[in-house]
Amino acid sequence: MANPGQTSQTVPATRDSPASPRSRALAERLRAVIGDGKVLTDPAQLRTYECDGLAAFRVRPGIVVLAAHRDDVVHTVRLCAEAGVPFVARGSGTGLSGGAVPVADGVLIVLSRLRAIVSVDPDNARVVVEPGVINLWVTREAAPYDQAYAPDPSSQQVCSIGGNVAENAGGAHCLKYGFTVNHVMGAEIVLPDGDVVHLGGTAPEHPGLDLLGAFVGSEGTLGVATQITVRTIRAPESVQTMLVGFHTVEDAAGTVSDIIAAGILPAAIEMMDALAIEAAEAAVRCGYPEGAVAVLVIELDGPQVEVDEQFRQVAQAAEARHAFETRIARDAAERALMWKGRKSAFAAVGRISPAYYVQDGVIPRTQLPEVLAEIGRLAEAADVRVANVFHAGDGNLHPLILFDDTVPGAAHDAEQLGFAILDLCVDAGGSITGEHGVGVEKKSKMSRQFTEDDLDTMQLVRCAFDPAGLANPGKLFPTPRLCGERPGVHTAADTHDPALGEVF
Ligand SMILES: Cc1cc2nc3c(=O)[nH]c(=O)nc-3n(C[C@H](O)[C@H](O)[C@H](O)COP(=O)(O)OP(=O)(O)OC[C@H]3O[C@@H](n4cnc5c(N)ncnc54)[C@H](O)[C@@H]3O)c2cc1C
């Protein structure tokens, strides 16, 4: 799942340095408690776990634990807490922001063996799973009851529910159905001291502070989810998909705004520009309209009569914006082909460029034409090609920045262009991430979007869960911080070794 050639100078490549005495001692204790076969320390085996889908960030962990039971996680986290060793949870390792990159000499807790479907309760539309369960398996379990799991990241065939919860994953159909946070009802969490707590439950609402909501999207910094309750939705009576070709990006983007302004909420509106279409054609021959400078894949679902009427309105909106070709999927095979072009677009870009860098930012969808034009200008000025493929209904951009990784400095230029695009997103009133998370990649950009007070407030929440700062440190927040005994206002008396990071 690695993106070829992604880059950063932030985290150096690791060498096969010998394990520290602390790591060796911890590995021995872990083996004694959870069993020999689940604890990896051989450098060759550890290398497999050096990175996630953002392959430029690589750190070799001290120890990998292949958890096979909830209690393996509990024991590992508790032993880490006793030894003061940081740990990082890992699901399927498809993350695109370096969230599951290990900490050097720390423990990586791999959850992909925790793959039990604990229960399926169609009457209450609930499925309870272990964290390593693959996203698509939930829909597979629910399908016999005419139900489905709505969040559908493009990586849904491989990414885990635990990783989805940690990243608050989205997908094409989140425009209508909401993100992971809207579908997680409860979770069993191993806190960073090894205690087990249950947040939320099966009921739709719980009084008090929404701690489950705080956990979703916390990128592994608040603990490890070991069991998750999700809600399923009723499969719609009718689904209709259309592919619309445009001669200009502006017309395609304008159609998106017009549809939503007309009060229609499609299940999905996805957009691809000419370069993304070229890549998808080269990779999967999806047969998109020839000569299109932009295409929209629009899906409507719901009761048949409603879908029919909305379909008519959507087609009119596209026509008013000079759409030159509109195709309607006549059956499941045609629908699958329309989606194949879109869902394979990231990997497809590898067909037209030796390397590429995926960014993820959000803008208000009404600003799509202006921001896309500005991305074009930035790309031209940097002499770099950018393919755009994205969740247009949400304004969630995924610029794919193409470069040649054999050219010195090209990777760095691509990264800088990606960051300039994020600045555009923030300036447009959007966000530095829509669904891929902050991880290690974008933590420096958090202060572009949030004030120091905002970040301090988030840090107070993290400290409440993880006062020792052991859960996935160095991710999400812009500067390394430690949680002091006394969160709050600082005085000169709080002076500490700056090498340890900011005490909070
Ligand atoms: C081709 C491709 C397409 C993608 N498309 C999308 C998309 O459409 N939408 C989208 O949202 N994402 C997308 N992604 C990104 C990625 O698949 C998601 O972020 C996904 O949620 C990561 O799941 P994972 O199991 O691979 O997690 P990992 O990469 O293993 O981990 C991600 C983060 O979650 C933490 N974590 C993992 N498991 C747990 C747990 N049990 N408890 C606590 N923390 C945990 C990790 O520490 C890390 O911070 C795509 C990735 C690829 C490669």
The ligand as an SDF file (V2000), in Angstrom:
LIG
                    3D

 53 58  0  0  0  0  0  0  0  0999 V2000
   -5.0030    3.6150   -1.5370 C   0  0  0  0  0  0  0  0  0  0  0  0
   -5.4850    4.2300   -0.2640 C   0  0  0  0  0  0  0  0  0  0  0  0
   -6.7120    4.8600   -0.2510 C   0  0  0  0  0  0  0  0  0  0  0  0
   -7.1820    5.4520    0.9240 C   0  0  0  0  0  0  0  0  0  0  0  0
   -8.4090    6.0450    0.9110 N   0  0  0  0  0  0  0  0  0  0  0  0
   -8.8990    6.5630    2.0480 C   0  0  0  0  0  0  0  0  0  0  0  0
  -10.2010    7.1490    2.0720 C   0  0  0  0  0  0  0  0  0  0  0  0
  -10.9240    7.1890    1.0770 O   0  0  0  0  0  0  0  0  0  0  0  0
  -10.6340    7.6700    3.2450 N   0  0  0  0  0  0  0  0  0  0  0  0
   -9.8690    7.6330    4.3790 C   0  0  0  0  0  0  0  0  0  0  0  0
  -10.3290    8.1050    5.4140 O   0  0  0  0  0  0  0  0  0  0  0  0
   -8.6410    7.0920    4.3810 N   0  0  0  0  0  0  0  0  0  0  0  0
   -8.1310    6.5610    3.2650 C   0  0  0  0  0  0  0  0  0  0  0  0
   -6.8860    5.9980    3.2630 N   0  0  0  0  0  0  0  0  0  0  0  0
   -6.0570    6.0570    4.4900 C   0  0  0  0  0  0  0  0  0  0  0  0
   -6.1870    4.8440    5.4400 C   0  0  0  0  0  0  0  0  0  0  0  0
   -6.6150    3.6870    4.7570 O   0  0  0  0  0  0  0  0  0  0  0  0
   -7.1230    5.1680    6.6050 C   0  0  0  0  0  0  0  0  0  0  0  0
   -6.5510    6.2070    7.3850 O   0  0  0  0  0  0  0  0  0  0  0  0
   -7.4240    3.9920    7.5280 C   0  0  0  0  0  0  0  0  0  0  0  0
   -8.3670    4.4090    8.4870 O   0  0  0  0  0  0  0  0  0  0  0  0
   -6.1990    3.4530    8.2440 C   0  0  0  0  0  0  0  0  0  0  0  0
   -6.5260    2.1810    8.7900 O   0  0  0  0  0  0  0  0  0  0  0  0
   -5.3790    1.1350    9.1470 P   0  0  0  0  0  0  0  0  0  0  0  0
   -6.0040   -0.0440    9.7600 O   0  0  0  0  0  0  0  0  0  0  0  0
   -4.5190    0.8830    7.9850 O   0  0  0  0  0  0  0  0  0  0  0  0
   -4.5890    1.9640   10.2630 O   0  0  0  0  0  0  0  0  0  0  0  0
   -3.0280    2.1630   10.4630 P   0  0  0  0  0  0  0  0  0  0  0  0
   -2.4240    2.8070    9.2850 O   0  0  0  0  0  0  0  0  0  0  0  0
   -2.4120    0.8990   10.9400 O   0  0  0  0  0  0  0  0  0  0  0  0
   -3.0410    3.2020   11.6780 O   0  0  0  0  0  0  0  0  0  0  0  0
   -3.5700    4.4820   11.5060 C   0  0  0  0  0  0  0  0  0  0  0  0
   -3.5940    5.2120   12.8590 C   0  0  0  0  0  0  0  0  0  0  0  0
   -4.5050    4.5550   13.7210 O   0  0  0  0  0  0  0  0  0  0  0  0
   -3.8710    4.1640   14.9420 C   0  0  0  0  0  0  0  0  0  0  0  0
   -4.5170    2.9000   15.3130 N   0  0  0  0  0  0  0  0  0  0  0  0
   -4.6340    1.7810   14.5510 C   0  0  0  0  0  0  0  0  0  0  0  0
   -5.3630    0.8630   15.2100 N   0  0  0  0  0  0  0  0  0  0  0  0
   -5.6900    1.4000   16.4080 C   0  0  0  0  0  0  0  0  0  0  0  0
   -6.4290    0.9340   17.5240 C   0  0  0  0  0  0  0  0  0  0  0  0
   -7.0000   -0.2640   17.5550 N   0  0  0  0  0  0  0  0  0  0  0  0
   -6.5530    1.7580   18.5960 N   0  0  0  0  0  0  0  0  0  0  0  0
   -5.9980    2.9910   18.5900 C   0  0  0  0  0  0  0  0  0  0  0  0
   -5.2900    3.4830   17.5610 N   0  0  0  0  0  0  0  0  0  0  0  0
   -5.1520    2.6980   16.4860 C   0  0  0  0  0  0  0  0  0  0  0  0
   -2.4030    4.0940   14.5920 C   0  0  0  0  0  0  0  0  0  0  0  0
   -1.6030    4.3010   15.7350 O   0  0  0  0  0  0  0  0  0  0  0  0
   -2.2630    5.2080   13.5970 C   0  0  0  0  0  0  0  0  0  0  0  0
   -2.1350    6.4380   14.2580 O   0  0  0  0  0  0  0  0  0  0  0  0
   -6.3910    5.4080    2.1050 C   0  0  0  0  0  0  0  0  0  0  0  0
   -5.1550    4.7470    2.0900 C   0  0  0  0  0  0  0  0  0  0  0  0
   -4.7030    4.1850    0.9260 C   0  0  0  0  0  0  0  0  0  0  0  0
   -3.3740    3.4950    0.9630 C   0  0  0  0  0  0  0  0  0  0  0  0
  1  2  1  0
  2  3  1  0
  2 52  2  0
  3  4  2  0
  4  5  1  0
  4 50  1  0
  5  6  2  0
  6  7  1  0
  6 13  1  0
  7  8  2  0
  7  9  1  0
  9 10  1  0
 10 11  2  0
 10 12  1  0
 12 13  2  0
 13 14  1  0
 14 15  1  0
 14 50  1  0
 15 16  1  0
 16 17  1  0
 16 18  1  0
 18 19  1  0
 18 20  1  0
 20 21  1  0
 20 22  1  0
 22 23  1  0
 23 24  1  0
 24 25  2  0
 24 26  1  0
 24 27  1  0
 27 28  1  0
 28 29  2  0
 28 30  1  0
 28 31  1  0
 31 32  1  0
 32 33  1  0
 33 34  1  0
 33 48  1  0
 34 35  1  0
 35 36  1  0
 35 46  1  0
 36 37  1  0
 36 45  1  0
 37 38  2  0
 38 39  1  0
 39 40  1  0
 39 45  2  0
 40 41  1  0
 40 42  2  0
 42 43  1  0
 43 44  2  0
 44 45  1  0
 46 47  1  0
 46 48  1  0
 48 49  1  0
 50 51  2  0
 51 52  1  0
 52 53  1  0
M  END
$$$$
